Amino acid sequence: MPKIILMTHQKGGVGKSTLTFNLAQNISNGSKVAVLDFDLQGSLSQLKELVTDFEIIPYVGEIDKISELQYDFIFIDTPPYLSNQLSKLIALADLIIVPTKAGILDLLAIKNTLEIIELANRTADTLIVFNMIKANTTLTLDILIGLKEYNVKIASTHISDLVSYTRSVLLNGVIKHQKAQRQIDHLTEELLLKFI
């Protein structure tokens, strides 16, 4: 049975696809990995021919069949408007990652996503990841305080808004900045610990 990692947030622009790509790339070093692209824009699907270490699949199949796919890890990249199928994906996932920027609007928008997760009784299997964080800002602390009411675990690793990290999707996952690579490595370790 594959480990299924759902990447979701009801707000666009929080870096779900970039984070999905980099985590899949990192985990593919020792595992068979697939990314299912549920986004009709097909951002990740457009990179399908460039990727060599894992598979990107534009997914239009039945949600119930995902767990039958022959991979060690399956990442599911969702668009922000997948509300009608999101509860099924939440029920299927072993781990739910909610990437978010550290902004006031992001905090307001995350409420809808976390309510859907809470309704499915999957809060314990959810991890909020601060993604694309601007350097030297106190806003992250403000958002951390605002998220306490949701009782959801927050990753100790924050992903900075670094150009090398964003460009890595065009370079087959090669991050040419040591800090950016260290952050992805640490976050990968956090995720893998969830499966031990």
PyMOL commands that set and color helices and strands:
alter all, ss='L'
color gray80, all
select helices_A, chain A and resi 16-27+45-47+63-68+83-92+104-119+123-125+139-150+163-170+178-193
alter helices_A, ss='H'
color red, helices_A
select strands_A, chain A and resi 3-7+33-37+55-58+73-77+95-100+126-130+153-154
alter strands_A, ss='S'
color yellow, strands_A
deselect
rebuild
show_as cartoon
